[in-house]
Amino acid sequence: MTAEAKNTPATGVQDAVRAENRAPAVNTAGKPAINTAGKPAINTAGKPAINTAGKPAINTAGKPAINTAGKPAINKGEVFTSFDVNAFEIPSGRDEVWRFTPLRRLRGLHDGTAPATGTATVEVTPVDGVQVETVARDDARLGQAGVPFDRIAAQAYSSFETATVLTVGREVEVAEPVTVTITGPGEGAVAYGHVQIRLEAFANLTLVIDQRGSGTYAENIEFVLGDSAQLKVVAVQDWADDAVHVAAHHARLGRDAVLRHFTVALGGDLVRVSATTKYDGPGGDAELLGLYFADAGQHFEQRLLVDHSQPNCKSNVVYKGALQGDPASGKPDAHTVWIGDVLIRAEAEGTDTFELNRNLVLTDGARADSVPNLEIETGEIVGAGHASATGRFDDEQLFYLRARGIPEEEARRLVVRGFFHELLERITVTEVRERLEAAIEAELAAVGA
């Protein structure tokens, strides 16, 4: 089943691949972005930001990257989007947004050769104050949080039959966590899904998305937050070893809305989660957290975009991962990818943002790629920064612990526990936090750390 395209189709051009922009920064009206002094936005060298060729950013096909208006993309937030899978070209390893992903392991999700052959099961724990609906794909609410920005997200949108919608009404504070359990279609089967979470103004909800089972599964998950709504969500990817899971998370925050989004990757052969956060009004606050632990042969990829387009909004990003490979296993290296894009548009004065990614490599046969990106189109901000680090065990920490009589194996465990503690303590659902702590201990026991 193919959904009708809801915006301008692509003209043979992939998602934007933006080199460091050397053309003068422009706003949505096509004019140079200006700061409060009425001057064009400039880079740290005091010159208009331009790319190395002084031309619009181009994709790997050598054509100008375009946005939904068919014009050259001017920043990370202006990539092409469409509900129509046929509007996207088939990805290749030369495309910037796919260059880290082993396409052959996607089992056809990316090239149209994976029709749905099964169904994923979606179960929701009944809780007072939460309305749960199963709706047809033509429900007018679907797609409100965002439009697919790559071919797999569009394939998922074009292929699901029914969607699950959770709604919390205005000023309703849900007293206990709600769990949405999504079980894959089974080994050898393919399924597509769609879930939308809606919080009306001043609503409050804590949500757990528990994803498990086998098979190949692609989905879109939407988070629509009304003015002053507050949502805490923990999405746990605890798939079986054979599973392939590709997800697009779309979040849209109203005025003064607060989102706490936590994604966890523990299981699966290949897991790729792309999370986009956008603001519909001033005062929005988004905290995006991530934890992943990859073993030999696993590929975990986390990609995010925080698009600051409103004044006086905040975002804080902290992702941490551990990797352990086994060169003797014959499996590919454990591989993690983190891409963190933060865009501060010219109109987003008063923005306060920071992003951090840290990776701990426990053994040989493991590789972590980390790419933070920060685009700033106005100088009138509170603060903006990013940091990234990948390394092995800290010898000084191990020496300190062993000098106090702690065996090396236990010392290594303590270091890893401390590495993840900052994130685990932010999970307010006790059962989920304890489950993740136990999973980390099991991973460490497997490698003898």
N, C-alpha and C positions, 0 to 999 in steps of 0.2 A: 504494500500500500504506500502510495506516495502523496505527501501533503502538497497542497498548492503553495507555490512560492508567495510570500507575503511582502517581498520588497524587490528591489532591482536585482536581477541575476548578475552573476559575475561575467566578465567578458574575457574568460580564459586566464584570469589572474588569481593567484593564490592569496592566502592571508598576507598581510603586510610584513615585509622584512625590512626593518628600519635600521639603517646604519645611523651613526651619530648624525643627527639632522643638521645640515649646514645651511639649508634655506632658512630665511627668517621665520621664526615661529609664528604661526597664524592661528586665528581663532576660527570658530565655525562659520563666521561670516566671510571668511577668505581674506581677512585683513591682518596685518601684522599684530601679534599679541602685544599688548602694552602693559606696563606696570603702572603703579599709582602716580608715577612722575610723568606719565604720558609718553614714554619712550619705548621703542621695541624691546622685547625681552632679550636678554643677553646671557651668554655663558660666563663661566668663571674667568675667562680671558678678557672679558669686557667687549666681546664682539658678538654679532648676531650668530646664533647657533646654526651651523651648516654642515652638510656631509662632505666627504672627502672629494667628491666630484663637483660639488656645488649644484647638484641636480636632485630631483625628487628621489626618495628611496625606491629601490627596485627589488623585485623578487628574483628567484633563481631562473625564471624564464626570460629575464632581461627586460621586463615590462614594468612600468610604474605601478607600485602597489596602489590599490584603489579602495575607497570606502563604499558604503552603501549608496552614496550619491554619485558614484562613478568618477570621483575626483581623486587625485593623488592623496594617499594617506599621509597625514602630517604628524601623527604620533601613534603610540601603541593602542590608544583607545578608538582609533578610526579604522580598524580592520574590517574587511568585508564580512557581513553576516547574512544568513538566509535560512529560511525554513526548508528550502528545497535542496535536497542532496545533490541533484544534478547541476546546481549552480556552482559547485566546487569541483576543481580538478582533483584527480586521484593523487594523493600525496606521494612524494618520493623522498629518498634520503638526502636529496639536495635542498629540500625546503627547510628553512630555519626552524619552524615550529615542529618538525618531525625528525630532525637530524640525529637526535639522541635515541629515538624510538626504534627498536628492531621490528620493522614493518612485517617481516615474514612471520613473526610470532603473534600478529593480530588476528590471524585466522580469517582474513577476508573482511573484517569490519571496515577497513579503510577503502576498499576498492569495489564494493557492491557484489562480492561473490559469497556473502554470508547471509542468505535469507533466514528469517526466523523459522526455526524448526522445533522450538519448545516455548515454554512460558516460565517466567520467574514468578515466584510466589511473594506477595506483599501482605504482611500481617501487621495489624496495629493494635496495641493494647488499649482496651477501652478505658477512658479516663473522663470524668465529668469536666465539662467545659470545652471539650474538643469535638468538633463535628468532623466525621470521616465520610467521604464520598468516593464512589467509583464512577468516573465520568467518561463520556465518549471523547474522542480526540478532537471533535469540533467545539468543545466547551470554550466559550469566549475568554475565560480566565487564563487558559494555558498560554504560555509564552510571554506573560506579562513581565516576568523578572529579567528576561533576556532572550535574545535570538541566537541560535547556534552559530558558532564562530569557526567551526572546522567541519570537515566532511563526516567524521564519525558522529559528532553531535547532531548533525543534520540527518544522518542515516537513522539514528535512534529516534529523532522526532518524526521522521517519515514512516517509521515502522511499527510504533506501538499501537495497540488496539484500544486499550482503556488506560486511564491515568488515575492515580490515587491522590485526592486532595484533602488536606487537613486544614481546618479553619478554626481559629480562636477569635471569638467575638470581641467587640470593643470593650475595653476596661476589664476584661476577664483575666484573672491571674490563676493559672492552672497549678494546683497545689502539689502535684507529684509528676515525676518525669514520664514522658510518653515514649514508648519504644516502637519503632518501625523496623520489622525484621524482613529483610529481602533475601530470599534463597534462590540461588542460581538455577538454571533450567536442567542441570544434570550433565554428566560427562558426555561430551560429543555433541551437545545441543547448543543452539544459539537463541538468544532472546533479547528483546529491547523493552525498555521501560521508561516511565515518566512519573515523577512524584512532585507535588507542589505543596509547600507549607505556607499558609497565609495567616498573618497576625494583623488584626485590625488595630486601630489607634489605641495606645495605652495597654495593649495586651501583653501578657508575660508567659513564656513557655520554656521549659527545658526538654530537649528532645535527644533521643539516642537513635541513630540509624545503624542497625546491626546487619552487616552484609556477609553472607556465608554460603557454603555449598560449592558445587562444581559447575563447569560449563563456560560458555562465552557470553558475556553480558555487557551491553552498552546502554547508557541511560542519560537523561537530563533530570536534575533535581533543582527546583526553584524555591527560593526563600523570598517572600514578599512581606516586608515589614512596614506597617503603617506608622504614622507620626507617633513618636515616643514609645513605640513597641520595643520589647526586649526579648531576644531569642538566644538561648544557649543550645548549641547543637554539637554532638559528638558523633562523627561518622567513622565507624570501625570497619575496615576492610580485613576480614579474617577468613579469607577464601581457602578452599582446598588447594593442594599443590598444583592441580591441573588447570585452575581457573584463569581466564583472561577477563579483565574488567576495565572498561574505559568509561569515565564519568565526566560530565560537565555540570558544575555547580554554578547557578546563577543567583546572586543575591542583590536585592534592591532595597535600599534603606530610605524611609521617609524622614521628615524633619525630626531631629533629636532621637532617632531610633538607635538601638544598641544591639550589635550582633557579636556573639562569641562563637566562632566557628572553629572546631577542632577536628582534624582528620587524622586517622591512624591507619597505617598500612603494616600488616603483619604477615598475611598469607596471600597466596596466589602465584601463578607463574609470571604474569605481567599485570601490573596495576598502574593505570595512568589517570590521575584526577586533575582536572583543570577547573580552578575556582575563580570566578569573576565577581567583584564587588563594586557596585555603583551607588551613588547617592542622589536622591531625588529632592533633598532639601538640606538646609544648613544644620549644623550641630550633630550630624551622624557620627557614630563611634563604632569602628569595626576592629575586633581583635581576631587575627587569623593564626591559629596554632597548628602545628603538625608534628607527628612522631612516626618514625618508620624504622623497621629492623629487618634488613635483607640478608638472606642466606644464599648459599651457592646456587646459581642458576636463576635467581629471582631478579626481575627488573621492576623497580618502583619509581614512578615519575610523578612529581608534584609540580604543577604549573599554576601560577596565580597572577591575576591582574587586579590591582586596586586603582580604580579610576576616580580621582578626586575632581569633581566638576562643580562642587558647591562650596561656599565659604564656611570656614570655622568647623571643619570636620577632622576627625582623627582616624588613624589606622596604626596598628601595631602588629607586626608579623614576626613570629618566632617558630622556626622549624628545626628539628633536630633528628638526626638519623645515625644508626649504627649499622655496620656491615661486617659480615664474616663470610669469607669464601672457603673453598676447599679445592686447591689445584689438583688433588689426586682423584677428585670425584668424576672428572670428565665433563662436568657441567660448565656452562659459561660462568664468567665472573659474576659475583653478586654486584649489581649495578644500581645505583640510585641517581636520580636527576632532580634537581630543584631549580626552577626558573621563577624568579620573583620580580615581576614588573609593577612598578608604582608610577603612576602618572599624576602630576599636579597641573591642572589646566590653568590658563591665565585668569579665569574667573574664580578660582578656588583659593582666594586670599584667606590667610589665617589657618592654613592646613598645618597639622602636626602629625608627622609620620616617621616610622622607623621600621626597618626589616632586618632580620638576622637569620642566617642559616649556618648550622654547625654540624659536621659529620665526624664520626669516630670510627676509624678503620681498625678492626680488631685482629684481622689475619691477612695473610697474602691471598690473592685471588679475589680481590674486591676493589671496586672503583666507584668514586663519587664525583659527579659533576655538579657544580654550583654556580649559577649565573644570576647575580642580583642586578637589576636595572632600575634606574631612577631618572625620570624625565620631569624637569621643572620648567614651567612656562611663566612663572611669576616669582618675583623676589620677595613679595609681601607674605611670608609664611612664618609660622612659629618655629618650625624646625623640620628637617628632613635628613635622613641618613640611612646607610645600610652597611652591613658587615657580613663576611662569609669566611669560614675557616674549615679546613679538612686536615685531620692528622691522626696519628696513632696514639697509644697510651702515653700519658705524660710521665716520663721517667722519674721526674722529681716527686710526683705524687706517689708513685709506686714505692720509691725509695723511702719516703716519709712513713708510709704505712708499714712497710716491711721492717723498718728500724724499730717499730713499736711492737714487734713480735707477731704481726699478722702475716700468715702464709701468702705467697704470691698469688695463688689462685683466688683466694678470698679478697685480696687487695684489688685485683682486677675487677671483681664483681662490685666492690664498693665504688670504684671509679665510675663504672657504667651506671650504677644506681644513682650516683650523684649527678651524672651527666643528664639523666632524664628527669630528675626530681623536680626541677623548676616547672616542667610541663605537667607532670602527673598531679602535682598538688593543686593545679587549676581545674581539675575535673571534679565537679561537685557531686556527681552521682557515684556513691561509694562502691556499688557493685561493679561498675565499669572500671573505676580506678583499680580496684583489687584484681580484677580480671587481667588488666594490662600489666600490672606488677608481676603477676604469676606468669604471664606469657614471656615477659622479659627474662625472668629467672630461668624459664625453660630453654630459651634461646642461649643463654650463657652456659647452662649446663651442657648443652649439645656440643659446644665448642671447647668446653673445659676451661672457660675463663673464670 
